[in-house]
Amino acid sequence: MGNALPLRPGSLRGAPRKEEPRGNPGSFDELHRKCKEVFPQQMEGVKLIVNKSFSSHFQVTHTIHMSTIGQSSYHFSATYVGDQQLGPTETFPTLVGDINNTGSLNAQVLYLLAEQIRTKAVFQTQQSKFVTWQFDTEYRGDDYTATLTLGNPNLISESIIVVAHFLQSVTSRLVLGGEMVYHRRLGEEGAIVTLAGKYTALKWIATLNLGYGGAHASYYHRANDQIQVGVEFEANTRLQDTSFAFGYQLTLPKTNMVFRGFLDSSWCVGAILEKKLPPLPVTLALGAFLNHWKHRFHCGFSIIVG
């Protein structure tokens, strides 16, 4: 019987695991997006939204809001999207404009300079006065994102707001980065640095922003295809205030219904029920919100057509 060949070191070990690609971490402003989508948007009064598509590139929206606690309003919005589509939610160029019955305008222009360079310009007016003009440039590498924002630059008064973001995918699940906000105006100048981290697991996402101004933490969990929950915690060192909120979303695809609710540390509770009415292009929404400490209650009803 022949002698057995000697085993090489490590020959009994399994094959090395293939490292998952890290991928691009996305934008800094979207770190807490999944958690925020679980919470209902507050609504009151009656709102009618009519969407009309003239083509695959152009759409207009009419919004009539009859409020019970404030002024009623009318908004006219127009959206144009181009042919450069990088993903299901990213199409360039994109032009969005919204004007209300008082003449206030909100406009955005998104343009793709190159495959990895995105630019955005935002303009806001209050009646005939400019209140905001902002310019963003974002570079998306294979595993990192860098963004530079200039807000309200004014050479005459020598005032400006500069915001710089950077995110790096350390692993396929862990993202680290930071934000620096610099502002300058007459007699005032300062900067704030915030560190950020995000961990994405199979069914949950944990995110933390921590800086001199305070902390913002969120946790999102998808239990199954029907149930999603989110928790948010915010602490503001300047105002010496902390808040906590819990939100949840229940999706019933067979009945075309979505139910969202929340509860926060100031004893505010609220919920919204959305119901689609196929084959009609109509969505109905009914919401109610109650602040126990201030004894305030308001409810809302909306109809979305198109």
N, C-alpha and C positions, 0 to 999 in steps of 0.2 A: 504494500500500500504506500503510495507516494506521500511525501511530506506536503502539508498544507502550506500554501503561500502566505507569507506574513501580511497582516492587514495594515493598510495605510492609516495613519492617524486621521480621524474624522471620517473614515469611510462608512461607518455605521450611522452617521448623522444623516438626517433628511436633507433633501435638496434645499438650498438657500431660498428664502421667500423673496419673491419679486417685489421690489418696492413700488408702491402705488405712486402714480404721477401726482405731483403737488398741485399743478394747475394754478390759474390766476385767482387771487383772493377776492376780486371784485372791488367795489367802491367802498370808501370809508363810511359814507352816509348810509350804506345798506347793512351795516354790521348787525343792527337790532331789528332788521326788517321782518324776519319770520315771526318774531315774538309780537311785534306791533300789529301784524295782520290779523292776529287772533282777537284783538280787542275791538269792540264796536265803536264806530264813529258817532259822536253825539249828534242828535238831530232833534228838531222841534218845529212845530207848525206843520204846514202842508207844502210839499215840494213836488213839482212836475218837471221831469227831464225828458226832452224829446231829442233823440239822435237821428240824424239824417245823413246817409252816405251817398254821395254823388258818384263816387268811383272808389277804386281800391286805394287811391291816394288822398282823397279829399273828403272831409266829414265836418259837419256843423252840428252844434248843440244849442238848444234853447232851454234855459232853466228859469222857472218861475218859483219864487219862494215867498210864501205868505207866512210871516212870522207872528208869534203871539207875544214875544218878549222884546222884540226889536223892530227895526224898520224892514218892511218887505222890499224885495229886490228882484231885478231881472238881469240875467247874464246871457250874453251871446258869445259862443266860443267857436273857433274854427281851427282845424288841424289838417296839416299837410304832411304826408310821409313820402319819402323817395323810394328808390329801388335798391339801395344798398342795405341788405338785411344780414346782420351778423349773428342773430339769434332770434328766438321767438318773441322777445320783447325789445329788441334793439334794431331800429331801422333808421337809416340816414339818407339825406338830411331830414330833419323833423322841425316843423314850424308850428307853434301853438300860440294862439292869441285869445284873450278873454277880456271883454269889456262889459261893464254893468251900466245900469240906468243913470248913474251919477257921472259917467264919463271916465271912471278909473280904469286903467288898462294894466293887464299883466301879460307879458309876452316872453316866450322862450324860443331860442334857436339852437338846435343841436346839429353839429356838422362833423363829419369824419375827414380829418386832414390826411390820415394814412390809416393802414389797417390797425395800428396800435395807438393812434393818437386821436382822442375825442375832444371836441371843444364845445362849450356851451356859453351862451349869452342870455342874461335875464334882465328884463326891464320892467319896472313897476312905477305907475303914476297914481297919484291921488288927485282926481279931477285933472287940473292942468299942470300940476307940479310933479317933477320927478322925485321919487323917494328912494328908489333902489336901482342901481345899475351894477351888474356883476358879470365877471368874465372868468370862466373855468377852462383849464387845460389839463387833460388826464392822459397819462401814458400807461398802457397796460402791457407789461412784459409777460414772459412765460410763467413766472411764479411771483410776480410783485406788481403793485400799482402805485404810481406816484401822481399826485394831484396838486396843482397850484391855483388858488382862487384870489382874484382881486375884487374887492367890494367897495363901491362908492368912491372911486378915486377922484380927488378934487385938487388940481394944481394950484388954484387960487388960495384956498384955505389950508393947503398942505395937509390934507387929511386923507387917510386910506385905511383899509382893512385888508390884511394879507393872511390867508389861511393855507397852510401846507399840510398835506396828508401823505403818509407812506404806509403801505401794508406789504408784508412779506409772508409767503407760505413756507413755514419752517418744515412742516410735514404735510401729508395729504389731508390731515385733520386739523392741524394747529396753525393759526394765523396770528402773527404779532405785528405791531406797528405803533404809530403815534400821530399826534396832531399838534401843530403849533399855530396859535392865533396871535397875530400882532396887529395892534391898532394904534393909530396916531391921529390926534386932533388937536385943536388949539389948546395949549396948556395941559395936555394929557398924552401919555404914551405908556404902553405896557405890552406884555406878552404872556401868554398862558400855554403851558405844555401839558398834553394829556397822553398817557400811554394806553394802548388798547390790546386786547387779546380775545381770540375767538376759537372755541374748540367745537368741532362738528363730529358727532357720533352717528351711529346708524339711525337712531330715532330721536335724538335730542341735540340741542345746540346751546352752549353756554357762552356768554359774551360779557366782557368787563371793560369799562373805560374808567381810568383812575388818573386824577391830576390834582393840581393845586385848587381848582375850583370845586372839586367834589368827586363823586363817583356815580357811575350808572352801570348797573348790572341787570342782565336779563337771562331768563332760562326758558327755552321752548322745548316742548315734548309732544311728539306725535304718537299717541297710544295705538291708534289703528287708522283705517281709512275714514272713519267717521268722527273721531274725537281728537282734538288738539287743545293743549293748554299752554299758557304763558304766564310768567311771573316777572315783574319789573320792580327794581329797587333803585331809588335816586336819593342822593344826599348832596345838598348845596351848602358848602362851607361859608359862603358869603352871607347867605340869608339864614344860615343855621337852621335849615329845615330838611326833613327827610320824609319820603313818601314810599308807599308800598302798594302794589296793585296786582290783582290776580284776574286773568281773563281766560275764557274758554270758548271753543267753537265746536258746534255739533252739526255735522253735515248728513242730510238724509237724501241721498241721490234718487231713490225710488219715488220720493214725493216732491223732488226739485225744491227742497227747503234747506236753508242755512240759518242756524240760530247762534248768535254771539252774545256773551254776557261778561260782566266784570264786577269786581268789588275792590275798593281801595281803602287805604288807611284813614281817610277822612270820612268814612262811612257813606261814600257815594256808591250806589248800585245802579246798574242799567243793563238793558238788553235790547237787541234788535232781531226781528224775525224777517227773513227775506224769502219770498216765494215767487218762483218763475211760473209762467202760465203758458207752456207750449201747447199748440204750435204758434200761439201769438207771441210776438217779440216784446212781451211785457213782463216787468218785474215789479212786484209790490213789496214794500218794506214798512214795518210798523215798529216803532221804538218807544221806550219809556225810561226815564232817568230820575232818580230821587237822591237828594242830598239830605241825610238825616239831621246833621248838625245845623244847617242853615234853613231847614224846613222848606226846601224848594223842590218842586216837582214840575217836570215838563215832558211832554210826549210829542211824537211826530209821526207823520205818514207821508210816504213818497211813492210816486209812480214813475217808473222808467220805461220809456217806449223806444225801441230800437236797440 
